[in-house]
Amino acid sequence: MEDALMKRMIEPIFKESKQTHGARRLQVSLKRVGINTSRRRMHWLMNEDGLVPKQVNRWHKQTTKADETHEKAPNLLDQDFSADYPNQKWVVDITYIATKEGWLYLAVLLDLFSRAIVGWSM
């Protein structure tokens, strides 16, 4: 009887989440209303009812869009990341970080000889 009651409680929460909540999130949702249960039991109940959460792909902002008409830069390093002395070879990488205020872009410049960060900018 307890399992049947929990299944009736799980189903609307699962549908409200657009079928994205798994056993952990459903367990947290039930805990908020005062029902304590294990994650394994939640998983078992979901399997019994055929509730399979959808995998949500995270969205990543596109930083560059290649233009086929432009000439590509030559690969000067050709995968040789060793340097004999400082300031001989530098590499740079950019990334972006999602914040509450929006996207934050980070660029880092690295010296391949010492593996030290030469500079960075946000």
MMTF fields as JSON, N, C-alpha, C and O atoms, coordinates in Angstrom:
{
  "mmtfVersion": "1.0.0",
  "mmtfProducer": "UNKNOWN",
  "numBonds": 487,
  "numAtoms": 488,
  "numGroups": 122,
  "numChains": 1,
  "numModels": 1,
  "chainsPerModel": [1],
  "groupsPerChain": [122],
  "chainIdList": ["A"],
  "bondAtomList": [4, 2, 8, 6, 12, 10, 16, 14, 20, 18, 24, 22, 28, 26, 32, 30, 36, 34, 40, 38, 44, 42, 48, 46, 52, 50, 56, 54, 60, 58, 64, 62, 68, 66, 72, 70, 76, 74, 80, 78, 84, 82, 88, 86, 92, 90, 96, 94, 100, 98, 104, 102, 108, 106, 112, 110, 116, 114, 120, 118, 124, 122, 128, 126, 132, 130, 136, 134, 140, 138, 144, 142, 148, 146, 152, 150, 156, 154, 160, 158, 164, 162, 168, 166, 172, 170, 176, 174, 180, 178, 184, 182, 188, 186, 192, 190, 196, 194, 200, 198, 204, 202, 208, 206, 212, 210, 216, 214, 220, 218, 224, 222, 228, 226, 232, 230, 236, 234, 240, 238, 244, 242, 248, 246, 252, 250, 256, 254, 260, 258, 264, 262, 268, 266, 272, 270, 276, 274, 280, 278, 284, 282, 288, 286, 292, 290, 296, 294, 300, 298, 304, 302, 308, 306, 312, 310, 316, 314, 320, 318, 324, 322, 328, 326, 332, 330, 336, 334, 340, 338, 344, 342, 348, 346, 352, 350, 356, 354, 360, 358, 364, 362, 368, 366, 372, 370, 376, 374, 380, 378, 384, 382, 388, 386, 392, 390, 396, 394, 400, 398, 404, 402, 408, 406, 412, 410, 416, 414, 420, 418, 424, 422, 428, 426, 432, 430, 436, 434, 440, 438, 444, 442, 448, 446, 452, 450, 456, 454, 460, 458, 464, 462, 468, 466, 472, 470, 476, 474, 480, 478, 484, 482],
  "bondOrderList": [1, 1, 1, 1, 1, 1, 1, 1, 1, 1, 1, 1, 1, 1, 1, 1, 1, 1, 1, 1, 1, 1, 1, 1, 1, 1, 1, 1, 1, 1, 1, 1, 1, 1, 1, 1, 1, 1, 1, 1, 1, 1, 1, 1, 1, 1, 1, 1, 1, 1, 1, 1, 1, 1, 1, 1, 1, 1, 1, 1, 1, 1, 1, 1, 1, 1, 1, 1, 1, 1, 1, 1, 1, 1, 1, 1, 1, 1, 1, 1, 1, 1, 1, 1, 1, 1, 1, 1, 1, 1, 1, 1, 1, 1, 1, 1, 1, 1, 1, 1, 1, 1, 1, 1, 1, 1, 1, 1, 1, 1, 1, 1, 1, 1, 1, 1, 1, 1, 1, 1, 1],
  "groupList": [{"groupName": "MET", "atomNameList": ["N", "CA", "C", "O"], "elementList": ["N", "C", "C", "O"], "formalChargeList": [0, 0, 0, 0], "bondAtomList": [1, 0, 2, 1, 3, 2], "bondOrderList": [1, 1, 2], "singleLetterCode": "M", "chemCompType": "L-PEPTIDE LINKING"}, {"groupName": "GLU", "atomNameList": ["N", "CA", "C", "O"], "elementList": ["N", "C", "C", "O"], "formalChargeList": [0, 0, 0, 0], "bondAtomList": [1, 0, 2, 1, 3, 2], "bondOrderList": [1, 1, 2], "singleLetterCode": "E", "chemCompType": "L-PEPTIDE LINKING"}, {"groupName": "ASP", "atomNameList": ["N", "CA", "C", "O"], "elementList": ["N", "C", "C", "O"], "formalChargeList": [0, 0, 0, 0], "bondAtomList": [1, 0, 2, 1, 3, 2], "bondOrderList": [1, 1, 2], "singleLetterCode": "D", "chemCompType": "L-PEPTIDE LINKING"}, {"groupName": "ALA", "atomNameList": ["N", "CA", "C", "O"], "elementList": ["N", "C", "C", "O"], "formalChargeList": [0, 0, 0, 0], "bondAtomList": [1, 0, 2, 1, 3, 2], "bondOrderList": [1, 1, 2], "singleLetterCode": "A", "chemCompType": "L-PEPTIDE LINKING"}, {"groupName": "LEU", "atomNameList": ["N", "CA", "C", "O"], "elementList": ["N", "C", "C", "O"], "formalChargeList": [0, 0, 0, 0], "bondAtomList": [1, 0, 2, 1, 3, 2], "bondOrderList": [1, 1, 2], "singleLetterCode": "L", "chemCompType": "L-PEPTIDE LINKING"}, {"groupName": "LYS", "atomNameList": ["N", "CA", "C", "O"], "elementList": ["N", "C", "C", "O"], "formalChargeList": [0, 0, 0, 0], "bondAtomList": [1, 0, 2, 1, 3, 2], "bondOrderList": [1, 1, 2], "singleLetterCode": "K", "chemCompType": "L-PEPTIDE LINKING"}, {"groupName": "ARG", "atomNameList": ["N", "CA", "C", "O"], "elementList": ["N", "C", "C", "O"], "formalChargeList": [0, 0, 0, 0], "bondAtomList": [1, 0, 2, 1, 3, 2], "bondOrderList": [1, 1, 2], "singleLetterCode": "R", "chemCompType": "L-PEPTIDE LINKING"}, {"groupName": "ILE", "atomNameList": ["N", "CA", "C", "O"], "elementList": ["N", "C", "C", "O"], "formalChargeList": [0, 0, 0, 0], "bondAtomList": [1, 0, 2, 1, 3, 2], "bondOrderList": [1, 1, 2], "singleLetterCode": "I", "chemCompType": "L-PEPTIDE LINKING"}, {"groupName": "PRO", "atomNameList": ["N", "CA", "C", "O"], "elementList": ["N", "C", "C", "O"], "formalChargeList": [0, 0, 0, 0], "bondAtomList": [1, 0, 2, 1, 3, 2], "bondOrderList": [1, 1, 2], "singleLetterCode": "P", "chemCompType": "L-PEPTIDE LINKING"}, {"groupName": "PHE", "atomNameList": ["N", "CA", "C", "O"], "elementList": ["N", "C", "C", "O"], "formalChargeList": [0, 0, 0, 0], "bondAtomList": [1, 0, 2, 1, 3, 2], "bondOrderList": [1, 1, 2], "singleLetterCode": "F", "chemCompType": "L-PEPTIDE LINKING"}, {"groupName": "SER", "atomNameList": ["N", "CA", "C", "O"], "elementList": ["N", "C", "C", "O"], "formalChargeList": [0, 0, 0, 0], "bondAtomList": [1, 0, 2, 1, 3, 2], "bondOrderList": [1, 1, 2], "singleLetterCode": "S", "chemCompType": "L-PEPTIDE LINKING"}, {"groupName": "GLN", "atomNameList": ["N", "CA", "C", "O"], "elementList": ["N", "C", "C", "O"], "formalChargeList": [0, 0, 0, 0], "bondAtomList": [1, 0, 2, 1, 3, 2], "bondOrderList": [1, 1, 2], "singleLetterCode": "Q", "chemCompType": "L-PEPTIDE LINKING"}, {"groupName": "THR", "atomNameList": ["N", "CA", "C", "O"], "elementList": ["N", "C", "C", "O"], "formalChargeList": [0, 0, 0, 0], "bondAtomList": [1, 0, 2, 1, 3, 2], "bondOrderList": [1, 1, 2], "singleLetterCode": "T", "chemCompType": "L-PEPTIDE LINKING"}, {"groupName": "HIS", "atomNameList": ["N", "CA", "C", "O"], "elementList": ["N", "C", "C", "O"], "formalChargeList": [0, 0, 0, 0], "bondAtomList": [1, 0, 2, 1, 3, 2], "bondOrderList": [1, 1, 2], "singleLetterCode": "H", "chemCompType": "L-PEPTIDE LINKING"}, {"groupName": "GLY", "atomNameList": ["N", "CA", "C", "O"], "elementList": ["N", "C", "C", "O"], "formalChargeList": [0, 0, 0, 0], "bondAtomList": [1, 0, 2, 1, 3, 2], "bondOrderList": [1, 1, 2], "singleLetterCode": "G", "chemCompType": "PEPTIDE LINKING"}, {"groupName": "VAL", "atomNameList": ["N", "CA", "C", "O"], "elementList": ["N", "C", "C", "O"], "formalChargeList": [0, 0, 0, 0], "bondAtomList": [1, 0, 2, 1, 3, 2], "bondOrderList": [1, 1, 2], "singleLetterCode": "V", "chemCompType": "L-PEPTIDE LINKING"}, {"groupName": "ASN", "atomNameList": ["N", "CA", "C", "O"], "elementList": ["N", "C", "C", "O"], "formalChargeList": [0, 0, 0, 0], "bondAtomList": [1, 0, 2, 1, 3, 2], "bondOrderList": [1, 1, 2], "singleLetterCode": "N", "chemCompType": "L-PEPTIDE LINKING"}, {"groupName": "TRP", "atomNameList": ["N", "CA", "C", "O"], "elementList": ["N", "C", "C", "O"], "formalChargeList": [0, 0, 0, 0], "bondAtomList": [1, 0, 2, 1, 3, 2], "bondOrderList": [1, 1, 2], "singleLetterCode": "W", "chemCompType": "L-PEPTIDE LINKING"}, {"groupName": "TYR", "atomNameList": ["N", "CA", "C", "O"], "elementList": ["N", "C", "C", "O"], "formalChargeList": [0, 0, 0, 0], "bondAtomList": [1, 0, 2, 1, 3, 2], "bondOrderList": [1, 1, 2], "singleLetterCode": "Y", "chemCompType": "L-PEPTIDE LINKING"}],
  "groupTypeList": [0, 1, 2, 3, 4, 0, 5, 6, 0, 7, 1, 8, 7, 9, 5, 1, 10, 5, 11, 12, 13, 14, 3, 6, 6, 4, 11, 15, 10, 4, 5, 6, 15, 14, 7, 16, 12, 10, 6, 6, 6, 0, 13, 17, 4, 0, 16, 1, 2, 14, 4, 15, 8, 5, 11, 15, 16, 6, 17, 13, 5, 11, 12, 12, 5, 3, 2, 1, 12, 13, 1, 5, 3, 8, 16, 4, 4, 2, 11, 2, 9, 10, 3, 2, 18, 8, 16, 11, 5, 17, 15, 15, 2, 7, 12, 18, 7, 3, 12, 5, 1, 14, 17, 4, 18, 4, 3, 15, 4, 4, 2, 4, 9, 10, 6, 3, 7, 15, 14, 17, 10, 0],
  "groupIdList": [1, 2, 3, 4, 5, 6, 7, 8, 9, 10, 11, 12, 13, 14, 15, 16, 17, 18, 19, 20, 21, 22, 23, 24, 25, 26, 27, 28, 29, 30, 31, 32, 33, 34, 35, 36, 37, 38, 39, 40, 41, 42, 43, 44, 45, 46, 47, 48, 49, 50, 51, 52, 53, 54, 55, 56, 57, 58, 59, 60, 61, 62, 63, 64, 65, 66, 67, 68, 69, 70, 71, 72, 73, 74, 75, 76, 77, 78, 79, 80, 81, 82, 83, 84, 85, 86, 87, 88, 89, 90, 91, 92, 93, 94, 95, 96, 97, 98, 99, 100, 101, 102, 103, 104, 105, 106, 107, 108, 109, 110, 111, 112, 113, 114, 115, 116, 117, 118, 119, 120, 121, 122],
  "secStructList": [7, 2, 2, 2, 2, 2, 2, 2, 2, 2, 2, 2, 2, 2, 2, 2, 6, 6, 6, 7, 7, 7, 2, 2, 2, 2, 2, 2, 2, 2, 2, 2, 6, 6, 7, 7, 7, 7, 2, 2, 2, 2, 2, 2, 2, 2, 2, 2, 2, 6, 7, 7, 7, 7, 7, 7, 7, 7, 7, 7, 7, 7, 7, 7, 7, 7, 7, 6, 6, 1, 7, 7, 7, 7, 7, 1, 1, 6, 6, 7, 7, 7, 7, 1, 1, 6, 6, 1, 7, 3, 3, 3, 3, 3, 3, 3, 3, 3, 3, 6, 6, 3, 3, 3, 3, 3, 3, 3, 3, 3, 3, 6, 6, 6, 7, 7, 3, 3, 3, 3, 3, 7],
  "xCoordList": [0.814, 0.0, 0.858, 0.546, 1.948, 2.836, 3.495, 3.642, 3.888, 4.483, 3.485, 3.841, 2.241, 1.213, 0.977, 0.798, 0.973, 0.795, 1.958, 1.751, 3.177, 4.355, 4.368, 4.763, 3.939, 3.877, 2.902, 3.167, 1.77, 0.797, 1.342, 0.938, 2.251, 2.86, 3.988, 4.199, 4.704, 5.848, 5.399, 5.992, 4.351, 3.956, 3.671, 4.17, 2.878, 2.653, 3.915, 4.088, 4.786, 6.04, 6.904, 7.518, 6.944, 7.726, 7.198, 7.977, 5.863, 5.272, 5.451, 5.649, 5.384, 5.569, 6.982, 7.195, 7.942, 9.335, 9.611, 10.76, 8.556, 8.678, 9.507, 10.249, 9.353, 9.994, 11.518, 12.203, 12.047, 13.499, 14.033, 15.229, 13.18, 13.655, 13.919, 13.099, 15.069, 15.41, 15.115, 14.443, 15.625, 15.348, 15.84, 15.166, 17.002, 17.546, 16.676, 16.363, 16.284, 15.47, 14.079, 13.523, 13.52, 12.216, 12.304, 11.387, 13.4, 13.61, 13.644, 13.05, 14.335, 14.413, 13.034, 12.666, 12.269, 10.93, 10.026, 9.268, 10.1, 9.288, 9.757, 8.953, 11.063, 11.597, 11.091, 10.886, 10.89, 10.383, 8.982, 8.621, 8.196, 6.845, 6.801, 5.723, 7.968, 8.051, 8.089, 7.911, 8.315, 8.377, 9.822, 10.422, 10.382, 11.756, 11.776, 11.08, 12.573, 12.753, 14.146, 14.808, 14.579, 15.924, 15.894, 14.86, 17.026, 17.159, 16.949, 16.364, 17.421, 17.264, 15.797, 15.364, 15.037, 13.611, 12.919, 12.053, 13.31, 12.739, 13.04, 12.172, 14.271, 14.686, 13.852, 13.401, 13.65, 12.88, 11.438, 10.869, 10.836, 9.446, 9.302, 8.327, 10.278, 10.243, 10.336, 9.608, 11.222, 11.367, 10.083, 9.683, 9.441, 8.206, 7.103, 6.304, 7.057, 6.042, 6.481, 5.694, 7.71, 8.21, 8.518, 8.465, 8.84, 9.195, 10.689, 11.508, 11.031, 12.433, 12.69, 12.071, 13.603, 13.856, 14.564, 15.389, 14.215, 14.859, 16.215, 16.389, 17.159, 18.469, 18.402, 18.037, 18.753, 18.717, 20.123, 21.048, 20.282, 21.583, 21.778, 20.897, 22.904, 23.199, 23.505, 24.149, 23.032, 23.245, 24.551, 24.809, 25.372, 26.628, 26.588, 26.216, 26.976, 26.999, 28.078, 29.182, 27.76, 28.717, 29.636, 29.17, 30.938, 31.88, 32.361, 32.612, 32.492, 32.97, 32.132, 31.587, 32.044, 31.358, 32.296, 32.581, 32.762, 33.747, 33.146, 32.032, 33.905, 33.528, 34.443, 35.658, 33.852, 34.628, 35.416, 36.381, 35.018, 35.722, 37.016, 37.884, 37.162, 38.384, 39.521, 39.304, 40.716, 41.901, 42.171, 42.095, 42.48, 42.749, 44.186, 45.091, 44.383, 45.72, 46.574, 46.063, 47.847, 48.706, 48.959, 48.968, 49.162, 49.458, 50.972, 51.69, 51.445, 52.882, 53.503, 54.664, 52.761, 53.328, 53.345, 54.229, 52.397, 52.305, 52.394, 53.125, 51.646, 51.554, 52.879, 53.015, 53.836, 55.104, 54.998, 55.239, 54.637, 54.409, 55.621, 55.467, 56.808, 58.024, 58.736, 58.694, 59.381, 60.127, 61.482, 61.598, 62.513, 63.878, 64.211, 65.101, 63.523, 63.793, 62.5, 61.563, 62.456, 61.237, 60.886, 61.763, 59.645, 59.086, 59.331, 59.254, 59.62, 59.802, 58.44, 58.17, 57.59, 56.272, 55.217, 55.343, 54.191, 53.048, 51.806, 51.685, 50.907, 49.613, 48.515, 48.712, 47.374, 46.253, 45.001, 44.856, 44.112, 42.832, 41.769, 42.032, 40.572, 39.458, 38.368, 38.22, 37.616, 36.459, 35.427, 35.701, 34.265, 33.21, 32.564, 32.474, 32.119, 31.557, 30.192, 30.06, 29.172, 27.833, 27.746, 28.048, 27.34, 27.133, 25.716, 25.014, 25.296, 23.959, 23.809, 22.708, 24.908, 24.872, 24.997, 24.808, 25.306, 25.464, 26.731, 27.295, 27.175, 28.361, 29.627, 29.735, 30.574, 31.871, 32.904, 33.026, 33.636, 34.656, 36.011, 36.341, 36.795, 38.114, 39.128, 38.96, 40.184, 41.282, 42.559, 42.844, 43.322, 44.539, 45.692, 45.549, 46.845, 48.057, 49.088, 49.387, 49.631, 50.519, 51.857, 51.904, 52.957, 54.294, 54.568, 54.483, 54.891, 55.092, 56.37, 56.461, 57.352, 58.595, 58.367, 58.68, 57.829, 57.647, 56.261, 56.019, 55.339, 53.941, 53.294, 52.334, 53.832, 53.31, 52.344, 52.484, 51.364, 50.412, 51.073, 51.467, 51.179, 51.798, 50.787, 51.134, 49.567, 48.538, 47.163, 46.997, 46.176, 44.787, 43.891, 44.254, 42.737, 41.781, 40.38, 40.108, 39.488, 38.069, 37.231, 36.007],
  "yCoordList": [-1.194, 0.0, 1.257, 2.247, 1.192, 2.347, 2.63, 3.785, 1.562, 1.739, 2.355, 3.239, 1.895, 2.435, 3.911, 4.702, 4.288, 5.69, 6.543, 7.636, 6.039, 6.779, 6.925, 7.967, 5.885, 5.959, 7.043, 7.768, 7.153, 8.195, 9.581, 10.553, 9.691, 10.985, 11.332, 12.497, 10.305, 10.51, 10.969, 11.879, 10.339, 10.568, 12.037, 12.52, 12.783, 14.193, 15.044, 15.968, 14.747, 15.499, 15.238, 16.155, 13.978, 13.582, 14.27, 14.772, 14.293, 14.931, 16.439, 17.063, 17.033, 18.485, 18.904, 20.009, 18.013, 18.311, 18.066, 18.112, 17.806, 17.487, 16.221, 16.087, 15.303, 13.982, 14.067, 13.243, 15.068, 15.212, 14.822, 14.565, 14.771, 14.437, 12.941, 12.111, 12.624, 11.245, 10.935, 11.705, 9.798, 9.341, 10.338, 10.553, 10.941, 11.876, 13.112, 13.516, 13.71, 14.924, 14.617, 15.413, 13.475, 13.099, 12.858, 13.206, 12.268, 12.038, 13.372, 13.502, 14.36, 15.684, 16.34, 16.96, 16.203, 16.786, 16.184, 16.904, 14.88, 14.235, 14.596, 14.711, 14.772, 15.138, 16.515, 16.76, 17.421, 18.766, 18.721, 19.587, 17.722, 17.607, 16.651, 16.314, 16.215, 15.428, 13.929, 13.199, 13.442, 11.997, 11.607, 12.013, 10.806, 10.346, 8.954, 8.051, 8.791, 7.493, 7.445, 8.475, 6.278, 6.145, 6.376, 6.221, 6.741, 6.942, 5.621, 5.601, 4.526, 3.22, 2.829, 2.256, 3.143, 2.83, 3.679, 3.192, 4.948, 5.815, 5.247, 5.21, 4.811, 4.233, 2.987, 2.807, 2.145, 0.918, 1.234, 0.612, 2.206, 2.59, 3.194, 2.929, 4.005, 4.589, 3.495, 3.535, 2.528, 1.426, 0.617, 0.202, 0.394, -0.388, 0.306, -0.354, 1.632, 2.401, 2.773, 3.337, 2.467, 2.795, 4.271, 4.792, 4.955, 6.376, 6.506, 6.269, 6.883, 7.022, 8.492, 9.058, 9.124, 10.55, 10.786, 9.985, 11.909, 12.305, 12.914, 13.589, 12.678, 13.297, 14.686, 14.835, 15.695, 17.057, 17.478, 17.42, 17.902, 18.385, 19.812, 20.656, 20.074, 21.435, 22.286, 21.838, 23.509, 24.43, 25.164, 25.661, 25.233, 25.968, 27.079, 26.87, 28.244, 29.374, 29.166, 28.719, 29.485, 29.33, 30.547, 31.679, 30.315, 31.427, 31.844, 33.026, 30.904, 31.248, 30.522, 29.447, 31.115, 30.485, 30.57, 31.658, 29.436, 29.394, 29.889, 29.523, 30.722, 31.196, 30.483, 30.679, 29.668, 28.846, 29.668, 29.17, 30.919, 31.739, 32.322, 32.725, 32.374, 32.927, 31.907, 30.699, 32.422, 31.563, 31.127, 31.934, 29.873, 29.353, 29.672, 29.669, 29.951, 30.25, 28.981, 27.89, 29.11, 27.924, 27.369, 28.114, 26.07, 25.41, 25.447, 24.56, 26.468, 26.662, 25.663, 25.288, 25.232, 24.309, 22.869, 22.097, 22.506, 21.144, 20.108, 19.124, 20.342, 19.46, 19.289, 18.344, 20.164, 20.128, 21.156, 22.345, 20.688, 21.572, 21.66, 21.983, 21.382, 21.519, 22.817, 23.228, 23.441, 24.68, 24.586, 24.016, 25.147, 25.067, 26.219, 26.09, 27.322, 28.48, 29.296, 29.145, 30.162, 30.936, 31.872, 32.311, 32.159, 33.078, 32.634, 33.447, 31.368, 30.842, 30.505, 30.831, 29.846, 29.45, 29.79, 29.448, 30.464, 30.773, 30.158, 30.102, 29.707, 29.223, 29.965, 30.44, 30.052, 30.77, 29.908, 29.121, 30.066, 29.377, 30.312, 31.128, 30.187, 30.966, 30.012, 28.919, 30.432, 29.675, 30.663, 31.858, 30.178, 31.034, 30.37, 29.145, 31.197, 30.727, 31.373, 32.59, 30.566, 31.104, 31.689, 30.998, 32.939, 33.575, 34.124, 34.121, 34.592, 35.168, 36.427, 36.759, 37.12, 38.361, 38.135, 39.072, 36.932, 36.615, 35.808, 35.253, 35.741, 34.96, 35.758, 36.937, 35.083, 35.675, 34.948, 33.726, 35.68, 35.091, 35.203, 36.24, 34.133, 34.085, 33.659, 32.635, 34.461, 34.132, 34.002, 34.857, 32.94, 32.673, 32.454, 31.748, 33.07, 32.951, 32.179, 32.559, 31.097, 30.194, 30.072, 29.907, 30.156, 29.934, 28.429, 27.818, 27.826, 26.38, 25.916, 24.751, 26.782, 26.377, 26.154, 25.084, 27.142, 27.058, 26.591, 26.308, 26.506, 26.173, 27.182, 26.869, 28.382, 29.45, 30.305, 30.458, 30.857, 31.738, 33.109, 33.755, 33.521, 34.804, 35.94, 37.021, 35.683, 36.697, 36.097, 35.013, 36.828, 36.401, 37.625, 38.687, 37.45, 38.566, 37.998, 36.917, 38.764, 38.366, 39.48, 39.37],
  "zCoordList": [0.0, 0.0, 0.0, -0.662, 0.761, 0.839, -0.511, -0.91, -1.21, -2.534, -3.505, -4.283, -3.466, -4.358, -4.067, -4.993, -2.801, -2.425, -2.928, -3.455, -2.764, -3.217, -4.739, -5.262, -5.443, -6.906, -7.35, -8.309, -6.647, -6.986, -6.683, -7.322, -5.722, -5.395, -6.368, -6.706, -6.809, -7.708, -9.093, -9.673, -9.619, -11.005, -11.342, -12.358, -10.522, -10.888, -10.81, -11.605, -9.873, -9.756, -10.987, -11.534, -11.415, -12.587, -13.843, -14.652, -14.007, -15.18, -15.141, -16.183, -13.959, -13.821, -14.215, -14.714, -13.986, -14.336, -15.82, -16.257, -16.588, -18.02, -18.228, -19.201, -17.284, -17.301, -17.271, -17.878, -16.561, -16.467, -15.089, -14.952, -14.071, -12.724, -12.607, -13.001, -12.061, -11.77, -10.31, -9.623, -9.843, -8.485, -7.429, -6.422, -7.651, -6.654, -6.5, -5.38, -7.608, -7.536, -6.983, -6.227, -7.354, -6.817, -5.312, -4.568, -4.873, -3.442, -2.7, -1.63, -3.259, -2.636, -2.598, -1.6, -3.686, -3.741, -2.673, -2.023, -2.489, -1.459, -0.055, 0.871, 0.09, 1.403, 1.836, 3.025, 0.856, 1.16, 1.762, 2.559, 1.386, 1.943, 3.13, 3.619, 3.591, 4.821, 4.644, 5.618, 3.434, 3.199, 2.948, 1.953, 3.868, 3.738, 3.135, 3.6, 2.106, 1.465, 0.855, 0.728, 0.485, -0.072, -1.587, -2.236, -2.113, -3.55, -4.29, -5.374, -3.712, -4.358, -4.459, -5.459, -3.416, -3.457, -4.529, -5.255, -4.616, -5.639, -7.028, -7.9, -7.213, -8.497, -8.806, -9.937, -7.821, -7.985, -8.342, -9.239, -7.639, -7.914, -9.312, -10.014, -9.704, -11.042, -12.111, -13.103, -11.915, -12.874, -12.97, -14.058, -11.833, -11.826, -12.613, -13.277, -12.543, -13.267, -14.683, -15.443, -15.041, -16.379, -16.547, -17.661, -15.448, -15.5, -15.76, -14.872, -16.974, -17.37, -17.667, -18.568, -16.914, -17.155, -18.483, -18.923, -19.11, -20.362, -20.057, -19.042, -20.926, -20.798, -21.42, -22.587, -20.642, -21.133, -21.533, -20.723, -22.779, -23.235, -22.759, -22.927, -22.179, -21.738, -22.959, -23.908, -22.914, -24.012, -23.789, -22.694, -24.818, -24.758, -25.792, -26.946, -25.355, -26.258, -27.323, -27.014, -28.553, -29.639, -29.664, -29.8, -29.532, -29.468, -30.848, -31.086, -31.745, -33.083, -34.125, -33.872, -35.268, -36.382, -37.582, -38.084, -38.026, -39.105, -40.41, -40.785, -41.085, -42.411, -43.401, -43.396, -44.232, -45.158, -46.171, -46.751, -46.391, -47.382, -46.834, -47.608, -45.519, -44.923, -44.946, -44.852, -45.072, -45.055, -43.613, -42.686, -43.443, -42.105, -41.706, -42.54, -40.401, -39.889, -39.917, -39.664, -40.217, -40.265, -38.862, -37.883, -38.78, -37.518, -37.312, -37.772, -36.624, -36.459, -35.482, -35.646, -34.482, -33.495, -34.0, -33.63, -34.826, -35.349, -34.22, -34.326, -33.148, -31.976, -31.215, -30.437, -31.421, -30.672, -29.547, -29.756, -28.36, -27.219, -26.288, -25.11, -26.792, -25.987, -26.394, -27.553, -25.424, -25.7, -25.017, -23.932, -25.656, -25.126, -24.182, -23.341, -24.31, -23.452, -23.284, -24.068, -22.255, -21.999, -23.153, -23.898, -23.287, -24.288, -25.728, -26.65, -25.922, -27.283, -27.904, -29.06, -27.107, -27.597, -26.549, -25.373, -27.005, -26.149, -26.789, -28.013, -25.959, -26.444, -25.699, -24.581, -26.33, -25.74, -25.856, -26.792, -24.905, -24.948, -24.406, -23.522, -24.943, -24.42, -23.974, -24.52, -22.989, -22.528, -22.042, -21.938, -21.75, -21.255, -20.047, -19.966, -19.118, -17.862, -17.704, -17.835, -17.424, -17.208, -15.797, -14.824, -15.68, -14.38, -14.336, -15.347, -13.171, -13.035, -13.877, -14.317, -14.1, -14.865, -16.362, -17.137, -16.785, -18.2, -18.428, -17.485, -19.658, -20.0, -19.704, -20.039, -19.07, -18.772, -19.622, -19.541, -20.422, -21.296, -20.618, -20.043, -20.685, -20.064, -21.119, -21.781, -21.266, -22.179, -21.349, -20.51, -21.578, -20.811, -21.783, -22.781, -21.481, -22.284, -21.455, -20.323, -22.02, -21.294, -22.012, -23.231, -21.239, -21.783, -21.75, -20.685, -22.882, -22.935, -22.25, -21.862, -22.093, -21.435, -19.946, -19.424, -19.268, -17.814, -17.41, -16.237, -18.38, -18.121, -17.172, -16.469, -17.167, -16.317, -17.123, -18.337, -16.422, -17.079, -17.256, -16.285, -18.483, -18.812, -18.619, -18.144, -18.987, -18.831, -18.999, -19.559, -18.502, -18.666, -18.657, -18.151, -19.218, -19.281, -19.245, -19.768, -18.608, -18.545, -19.147, -19.204]
}
